[in-house]
């Protein structure tokens, strides 16, 4: 879930996954008129469980809030351990679909605010506002599996701020933190809404670009490179020129590759950019 602030919007609600426990991806906003749940890839919420039907249930907006409807599933839809065909949902209701257990929470409730805060603390980097490494790695593996099933491209980018130690040594760590904060914000503002921007650690950042082939990934990375180097970074001292090195890698459809392996390829290209003089973008080795 990307926009936790939407929980405060009237007529919004969310599902919190209770079992199997999944703090990182276990909270989902219900933004649209209907949320289709099932094991089929076409569903809005895909549950990988053989006891979940391809199109198992639908949560849809009604005049007074939301209701859940069983779509003639094989194993049934249960609210508060009672089998239901159609049921008006109340904040705090538990929903069981196959082995999955969710809690339905209406927007603005104390409990939804608690889960919103917990979710943000466990998935976002507090300094930069980017997602954290844990969220990136868990999301990347799921995204790779989905990209292979659906036959869509996927790219990742590794980014390292050039000579960040020199910035800390010259200006101090408070200024260094300010540079990291602005660096993350420039990446977030440049990327598209569906792109994942993460702080990988220290002065390293990463982008996960789903549905993005090598050509588009290089074009977006070039935009990020220009956004970083175009204007000096603000500080309490003189404006600070900041540059970064970027490495791009694309998922190979015919190769069995883990998320960590894909990130390593992007990391190797980023270090190629460092060795070539820094402040540049290195794309996949098989793309000119």
KALIN-V630112 format. One record per pair of residues at least 4 apart in sequence whose ideal C-beta (glycine too) atoms are under 7 Angstrom apart, sorted by sequence separation. I is the first residue (numbers start at 1). GAP is how many residues later the second one is. If there is no record, write none. Layout:
BEGIN
I&GAP / I&GAP
END
This chain:
BEGIN
22&4 / 52&4 / 62&4 / 73&4 / 78&4 / 89&4 / 96&4 / 105&4 / 108&4 / 110&4 / 111&4 / 112&4 / 113&4 / 114&4 / 115&4 / 116&4 / 117&4 / 118&4 / 119&4 / 120&4 / 125&4 / 131&4 / 133&4 / 134&4 / 135&4 / 136&4 / 137&4 / 138&4 / 139&4 / 140&4 / 141&4 / 142&4 / 143&4 / 144&4 / 145&4 / 146&4 / 163&4 / 164&4 / 165&4 / 166&4 / 167&4 / 168&4 / 171&4 / 172&4 / 173&4 / 174&4 / 175&4 / 176&4 / 177&4 / 178&4 / 179&4 / 180&4 / 181&4 / 182&4 / 183&4 / 184&4 / 185&4 / 186&4 / 187&4 / 191&4 / 200&4 / 212&4 / 213&4 / 214&4 / 215&4 / 216&4 / 217&4 / 218&4 / 219&4 / 220&4 / 221&4 / 222&4 / 223&4 / 224&4 / 225&4 / 226&4 / 235&4 / 257&4 / 259&4 / 260&4 / 261&4 / 262&4 / 263&4 / 264&4 / 265&4 / 266&4 / 267&4 / 268&4 / 269&4 / 270&4 / 271&4 / 272&4 / 274&4 / 276&4 / 283&4 / 7&5 / 17&5 / 21&5 / 30&5 / 38&5 / 41&5 / 47&5 / 61&5 / 62&5 / 78&5 / 79&5 / 96&5 / 107&5 / 124&5 / 125&5 / 131&5 / 147&5 / 168&5 / 171&5 / 200&5 / 212&5 / 234&5 / 235&5 / 252&5 / 257&5 / 273&5 / 6&6 / 37&6 / 60&6 / 70&6 / 78&6 / 105&6 / 106&6 / 125&6 / 191&6 / 199&6 / 200&6 / 233&6 / 251&6 / 7&7 / 36&7 / 39&7 / 59&7 / 60&7 / 70&7 / 76&7 / 77&7 / 94&7 / 95&7 / 105&7 / 124&7 / 125&7 / 147&7 / 198&7 / 232&7 / 233&7 / 273&7 / 36&8 / 37&8 / 39&8 / 79&8 / 123&8 / 124&8 / 167&8 / 168&8 / 197&8 / 198&8 / 209&8 / 232&8 / 273&8 / 17&9 / 35&9 / 38&9 / 39&9 / 59&9 / 60&9 / 68&9 / 94&9 / 95&9 / 123&9 / 167&9 / 188&9 / 232&9 / 233&9 / 273&9 / 16&10 / 35&10 / 37&10 / 39&10 / 105&10 / 144&10 / 187&10 / 197&10 / 272&10 / 16&11 / 57&11 / 58&11 / 68&11 / 92&11 / 93&11 / 143&11 / 196&11 / 209&11 / 251&11 / 43&12 / 57&12 / 123&12 / 164&12 / 167&12 / 195&12 / 196&12 / 270&12 / 14&13 / 15&13 / 39&13 / 57&13 / 58&13 / 80&13 / 91&13 / 184&13 / 195&13 / 249&13 / 269&13 / 14&14 / 38&14 / 39&14 / 40&14 / 57&14 / 70&14 / 79&14 / 80&14 / 91&14 / 195&14 / 228&14 / 229&14 / 14&15 / 15&15 / 38&15 / 39&15 / 40&15 / 56&15 / 70&15 / 89&15 / 91&15 / 184&15 / 228&15 / 14&16 / 38&16 / 55&16 / 57&16 / 68&16 / 79&16 / 191&16 / 194&16 / 228&16 / 249&16 / 12&17 / 13&17 / 28&17 / 38&17 / 56&17 / 69&17 / 249&17 / 12&18 / 38&18 / 78&18 / 91&18 / 187&18 / 248&18 / 12&19 / 36&19 / 37&19 / 67&19 / 68&19 / 247&19 / 37&20 / 53&20 / 57&20 / 67&20 / 77&20 / 247&20 / 249&20 / 37&21 / 53&21 / 56&21 / 67&21 / 68&21 / 184&21 / 225&21 / 247&21 / 248&21 / 36&22 / 67&22 / 161&22 / 224&22 / 247&22 / 6&23 / 35&23 / 65&23 / 66&23 / 75&23 / 180&23 / 247&23 / 34&24 / 35&24 / 51&24 / 64&24 / 65&24 / 246&24 / 6&25 / 34&25 / 221&25 / 245&25 / 247&25 / 1&26 / 34&26 / 247&26 / 1&27 / 33&27 / 68&27 / 221&27 / 246&27 / 1&28 / 33&28 / 245&28 / 30&29 / 191&29 / 245&29 / 218&30 / 217&31 / 190&33 / 217&33 / 245&33 / 248&33 / 190&34 / 245&34 / 248&34 / 250&34 / 243&35 / 245&35 / 246&35 / 247&35 / 248&35 / 249&35 / 30&36 / 214&36 / 243&36 / 246&36 / 248&36 / 187&37 / 190&37 / 213&37 / 164&39 / 57&40 / 56&41 / 65&41 / 186&41 / 161&42 / 186&42 / 160&43 / 160&44 / 52&45 / 159&45 / 183&45 / 52&46 / 158&46 / 159&46 / 51&47 / 159&47 / 51&48 / 158&48 / 49&49 / 157&49 / 11&50 / 47&50 / 49&50 / 127&50 / 156&50 / 157&50 / 229&50 / 47&51 / 49&51 / 156&51 / 182&51 / 128&52 / 156&52 / 182&52 / 13&53 / 47&53 / 127&53 / 128&53 / 156&53 / 127&54 / 130&54 / 155&54 / 179&54 / 129&55 / 154&55 / 128&56 / 129&56 / 154&56 / 225&56 / 139&57 / 155&57 / 178&57 / 206&57 / 130&58 / 153&58 / 154&58 / 129&59 / 152&59 / 153&59 / 155&59 / 183&59 / 222&59 / 37&60 / 136&60 / 153&60 / 157&60 / 175&60 / 221&60 / 179&61 / 136&62 / 155&62 / 175&62 / 135&63 / 147&63 / 179&63 / 218&63 / 136&64 / 157&64 / 171&64 / 131&65 / 133&65 / 143&65 / 218&65 / 131&66 / 132&66 / 171&66 / 130&67 / 131&67 / 132&67 / 133&67 / 143&67 / 130&68 / 133&68 / 140&68 / 130&69 / 139&69 / 171&69 / 214&69 / 136&70 / 214&70 / 128&71 / 136&72 / 167&73 / 214&73 / 125&74 / 130&75 / 19&81 / 161&81 / 162&81 / 19&82 / 162&82 / 17&83 / 18&83 / 161&83 / 162&83 / 18&84 / 160&84 / 17&85 / 18&85 / 159&85 / 160&85 / 16&86 / 15&87 / 16&87 / 159&87 / 27&88 / 15&89 / 16&89 / 157&89 / 158&89 / 157&90 / 13&91 / 14&91 / 157&91 / 13&92 / 27&92 / 13&93 / 155&93 / 156&93 / 13&94 / 155&94 / 12&95 / 155&95 / 10&97 / 153&97 / 154&97 / 9&98 / 14&98 / 24&98 / 153&98 / 8&99 / 16&99 / 23&99 / 24&99 / 7&100 / 8&100 / 147&104 / 7&105 / 158&105 / 156&106 / 144&107 / 156&107 / 41&108 / 158&108 / 7&109 / 41&109 / 157&109 / 158&109 / 24&110 / 156&110 / 160&110 / 24&111 / 159&111 / 4&112 / 158&112 / 25&113 / 24&114 / 25&114 / 4&115 / 144&115 / 4&116 / 162&116 / 162&117 / 1&118 / 141&118 / 140&119 / 137&122
END
